[in-house]
Amino acid sequence: MAAAALGTALVLAACDTGEDVDVDQDGSGAENGATDEDGDAAPVQGTFVAAISGEPDQFDPHVTSAYASFQVLENVYDTLVVPDDEGEFQPSLATEWTTSDDGLTWTFTLRDDVVFHDGSEFDADDVLYSFNRIIDEELANAYRFASVDEITAPDAQTVEITLTEPTPALLDNVGGFKGMAIIPEGAADEYDLATEGAGTGPFAMGSPGASGISLTAFEDHWGGPPSVDQVEFRYISEATTALTSLRTGEVHWTDNIPPQDIESLQSEDGIEVGVSPSVDYWYLALNQDVEPWDQLEARQAVAYGINREQIVDVTQFGAATVNQTAIPEDNFWYHDYAPFDHDPDQARDLLDSAGVEEGQSLGIMVVQDTEGVQAAQVMEANLADIGISVQIEQEPSSTWLDRQAEGEFDAFMWSWLGNLDPFGFYHAQHYSEGGFNAQGYNNPEVDDLLEQAASETGQDARKALYDQAAEMIVDDVSYLYLYNPDVVQAWAEGVEGYEIRPDRAINFENVTVAE
Amino acid sequence: MSGYVLRRLLQSLVVLIGVSILVFAIIHLVPGDPIRQALGTRATEAAYQALRARSGLDDPLLVQYFNWIGSALTGDLGVSFRSGRPVTALILERIPATLSLAVAAIVVALLIAVPLGTISALKPRSPVDWFATVSSQAGLSIPDFWMGIMFILIFAGTLGWLPSGGYVGLTEDPVEWARHLVMPAVTAGVASGSILTRFVRSSVLEALGQDYVRTARAKGMRARDVLTWHVLRNALVPLVTVGGVQLAYLLSGVVIVEIVFAWPGLGQMALQAVEARDYSLLQGAVLLFAVIFLLVNLVVDLLYAKLDPRISYQGAAR
């Protein structure tokens, strides 16, 4: 089956942030800063307050698939390895790892100085327990272990993963995001993980409330205690409220920034805006089981017919980069390939040769209240110029997912978030039997390249294979890649030690607030 | 009287059973699979089947219904699929915020409606009456999200008098509770107040035209006493009816106001439950809203008898 990057979670979250409406907070006035759970006023430099636009559904890292949950969990749990801001994997709970010559056995050496928030000591059995929980209970991320044959613990500080085929994406699979968190042995029985935390991360989780959740510094954290005493997450779904809270000092940080406000915020005193390219992408997929989109020319006509620059301007106010492939420049996996310029004449010629008549209808299915809606509106205007009549079909995400799974669409718009390893953003999507190949793409050559790339252990050779596959995917218009949105976050002046990451992971371990 | 209450409660129970069947049926008819929604897009078919089996959604609908209603009778509304937490806990957690907002909003509404409606009825076609009509029209027409955002920008942003949003428990910090409550309560209260103003005006006008008012005036009663004892008291009955409906509406959550002010009320919870197709949470919420409406209606009916001695439930009991 498929395996992947930040995956599941974050993808769904793409629509969640748009429509997941919610609440806030727990206590504080503008001038005395935050109030902790008991209502005692905490000194402002001790508590970092973050307003997030979504609301976590629950806090079991192995179960949730909501981005808002992972914004919190990122600070509570650790994984064996962790991606840095270049997407390269660095040691975390594992200090080092080796791969056998045949690529089938990975050996991880674990840190020996790690304790969980509940005081128990971390060792190899906890890793076994965590991974086996995901595999045995067939939880959402079980697919990440598709090529895993066995996980063993030769000693307390060593974990050995045996594979059925070489899996160069294994580090991403076990450490790409906190959905692969290590929990203490027996934790699922001992705790209600939906509401209780049991991690090794810099902060311990307080009890969740309807309006937010507080995290407390974990003094015994293996990386040293974090720089603030508390992090308080508040759920504020209305951007005006979040931004006013930021201006008045009620919160220190927010990700709730409408693209149209970026420019005016940047010129405001007291607020810093971070705009940074992300590894997410938005795309359009045409159903290749439906006429006339089963014809290559018809799909390519759409590719020539749409105006990506316009889409980016309208939906993102420029806070995005057009791209005809998945991954943005600066990334190791970037491949410079852009065969489709906006060219309505070319598009019309292609439609003619495909025998598509003037006024051909095309339903574009989008999740309601997301940026996809505006993008679809631009496409509607673009495609009208080449004689395609677009109907925008807005659906709530649950219905969207149903229709997508059942193949009941002409085309859909969607995004993949947190893409780290190409295995995660090519296989499930473009392999003929891929789990997310809803568009029905089937190209034996691409299958072959993707199979080779999945087990190719040489990084450069692997990239060459993926580049080849990417060109075919683009040429065949399996996905019509549109753009990579920027990560946009804002924080109060004086906040230090925070870094925007291209995978949107939010880590407050080293953050400080000036008085 | 107690016989009447008992009968009403029994009737309510029948209504609730009807509501529970309707809610259950409608929710399951609405397209959208909660399992897919929970797992996202990258999960495998095996993971999908595993979660589906665990969720009990594969059971026949009738079995699911009786399982749910059976435990609901013991106060257990099931477990929210989305959060993994008991529905009862999720609802209880939001009741303080919802109650605070609803009660404060209805107080705001009455503070607007009673004086404004009464004065404009006493002086029909005067500038005061004109002002009352125009402002209640405006209060009804201004969208609450816009009003809320304006309040935030002015009173939190520019003036810095009040917090931008959020909720603090009354027991945690009464002062902060009140400060956080002001803007949402006024926003929600203005719309209700505008509706109520019109009712107050027309029922006061009607009472003013009654024979007993003319008689009271004729026998030389002071104008203020006539207003208090004869006019307002009689005008209260329709006001209580409409006010009761407004209160029940506020208690079942004012979604827009809750969203704008990041207020953790029941409305937002129900909205999220709809979006996530969180069946048990939504069923629990709708059942609760039905209970609120039934109870408020019962209280309103009982208040009639208190307000107006001519209304008696003794006769009806026979």
Chai-1 contact restraints between the chains, C-beta under 6 A:
chainA,res_idxA,chainB,res_idxB,connection_type,confidence,min_distance_angstrom,max_distance_angstrom,comment,restraint_id
A,M1,B,T44,contact,1.0,0.0,6.0,A-B,restraint_1
A,A4,B,R42,contact,1.0,0.0,6.0,A-B,restraint_2
A,G7,B,R42,contact,1.0,0.0,6.0,A-B,restraint_3
A,T8,B,G40,contact,1.0,0.0,6.0,A-B,restraint_4
A,T8,B,R42,contact,1.0,0.0,6.0,A-B,restraint_5
A,A9,B,G40,contact,1.0,0.0,6.0,A-B,restraint_6
A,V11,B,G40,contact,1.0,0.0,6.0,A-B,restraint_7
A,V11,B,T41,contact,1.0,0.0,6.0,A-B,restraint_8
A,L12,B,G40,contact,1.0,0.0,6.0,A-B,restraint_9
A,V21,B,I259,contact,1.0,0.0,6.0,A-B,restraint_10
A,V21,B,Q268,contact,1.0,0.0,6.0,A-B,restraint_11
A,V21,B,L271,contact,1.0,0.0,6.0,A-B,restraint_12
A,D22,B,Q268,contact,1.0,0.0,6.0,A-B,restraint_13
A,V23,B,A262,contact,1.0,0.0,6.0,A-B,restraint_14
A,V23,B,P264,contact,1.0,0.0,6.0,A-B,restraint_15
A,V23,B,Q268,contact,1.0,0.0,6.0,A-B,restraint_16
A,D24,B,G165,contact,1.0,0.0,6.0,A-B,restraint_17
A,D24,B,G166,contact,1.0,0.0,6.0,A-B,restraint_18
A,D24,B,A262,contact,1.0,0.0,6.0,A-B,restraint_19
A,Q25,B,G166,contact,1.0,0.0,6.0,A-B,restraint_20
A,Q25,B,A262,contact,1.0,0.0,6.0,A-B,restraint_21
A,G27,B,V168,contact,1.0,0.0,6.0,A-B,restraint_22
A,G27,B,E172,contact,1.0,0.0,6.0,A-B,restraint_23
A,G29,B,P163,contact,1.0,0.0,6.0,A-B,restraint_24
A,G29,B,E176,contact,1.0,0.0,6.0,A-B,restraint_25
A,G39,B,E172,contact,1.0,0.0,6.0,A-B,restraint_26
A,G39,B,D173,contact,1.0,0.0,6.0,A-B,restraint_27
A,D57,B,R82,contact,1.0,0.0,6.0,A-B,restraint_28
A,D57,B,S83,contact,1.0,0.0,6.0,A-B,restraint_29
A,Q58,B,S83,contact,1.0,0.0,6.0,A-B,restraint_30
A,Q58,B,G84,contact,1.0,0.0,6.0,A-B,restraint_31
A,S65,B,G40,contact,1.0,0.0,6.0,A-B,restraint_32
A,E138,B,A46,contact,1.0,0.0,6.0,A-B,restraint_33
A,E138,B,A47,contact,1.0,0.0,6.0,A-B,restraint_34
A,E138,B,A50,contact,1.0,0.0,6.0,A-B,restraint_35
A,A140,B,L39,contact,1.0,0.0,6.0,A-B,restraint_36
A,A140,B,A43,contact,1.0,0.0,6.0,A-B,restraint_37
A,A140,B,A47,contact,1.0,0.0,6.0,A-B,restraint_38
A,A142,B,A47,contact,1.0,0.0,6.0,A-B,restraint_39
A,Y143,B,T44,contact,1.0,0.0,6.0,A-B,restraint_40
A,A194,B,G84,contact,1.0,0.0,6.0,A-B,restraint_41
A,A210,B,E93,contact,1.0,0.0,6.0,A-B,restraint_42
A,A210,B,R94,contact,1.0,0.0,6.0,A-B,restraint_43
A,A210,B,P264,contact,1.0,0.0,6.0,A-B,restraint_44
A,S211,B,Y167,contact,1.0,0.0,6.0,A-B,restraint_45
A,S211,B,P264,contact,1.0,0.0,6.0,A-B,restraint_46
A,I236,B,A262,contact,1.0,0.0,6.0,A-B,restraint_47
A,S237,B,I259,contact,1.0,0.0,6.0,A-B,restraint_48
A,E238,B,I259,contact,1.0,0.0,6.0,A-B,restraint_49
A,E238,B,V260,contact,1.0,0.0,6.0,A-B,restraint_50
A,T240,B,I149,contact,1.0,0.0,6.0,A-B,restraint_51
A,T240,B,I152,contact,1.0,0.0,6.0,A-B,restraint_52
A,T241,B,I152,contact,1.0,0.0,6.0,A-B,restraint_53
A,T241,B,S164,contact,1.0,0.0,6.0,A-B,restraint_54
A,T241,B,G165,contact,1.0,0.0,6.0,A-B,restraint_55
A,T241,B,A262,contact,1.0,0.0,6.0,A-B,restraint_56
A,T244,B,I152,contact,1.0,0.0,6.0,A-B,restraint_57
A,T244,B,A156,contact,1.0,0.0,6.0,A-B,restraint_58
A,T244,B,G157,contact,1.0,0.0,6.0,A-B,restraint_59
A,T244,B,S164,contact,1.0,0.0,6.0,A-B,restraint_60
A,S245,B,S164,contact,1.0,0.0,6.0,A-B,restraint_61
A,E250,B,S164,contact,1.0,0.0,6.0,A-B,restraint_62
A,S398,B,G32,contact,1.0,0.0,6.0,A-B,restraint_63
A,S398,B,Q37,contact,1.0,0.0,6.0,A-B,restraint_64
A,S398,B,R277,contact,1.0,0.0,6.0,A-B,restraint_65
A,T399,B,P31,contact,1.0,0.0,6.0,A-B,restraint_66
A,T399,B,G32,contact,1.0,0.0,6.0,A-B,restraint_67
A,L401,B,R36,contact,1.0,0.0,6.0,A-B,restraint_68
A,D402,B,D33,contact,1.0,0.0,6.0,A-B,restraint_69
A,G435,B,T44,contact,1.0,0.0,6.0,A-B,restraint_70
A,F436,B,T41,contact,1.0,0.0,6.0,A-B,restraint_71
